[in-house]
Amino acid sequence: MTNSNRFTIRNDFYGALLLAVEPEGAIVSLVAGDEVQVSEQFDNEPVTLIIAINDEGLPVITVWPGDGILQVEKGGVNVLDLG
């Protein structure tokens, strides 16, 4: 893995924000002030973020990994371990 990304997603909305981590389909609700840290090691294709509004009107950020290793943590815990 020759490249890396590291960034924070923080909910500054007054309401909930949903974070979906694909392809596993993990869903994490972020209340106002919550944040997750995203880190990735990749070769050619970086992580993709898709921002949308779901059928209930809530904002959703979907995280799709690139061609590498993706880690999304909330409070130091991998969100895939929170389910």
Buried (B, 14 or more C-beta within 10 A) or exposed (E): EEBEBEEEBEBEEEEBBBBBBEEEEBBBEBEEEBBBBBBBBBEEEBBEEEEEEEEEEBBBBBBBBBEBEBBBBBEEEEBBEEE
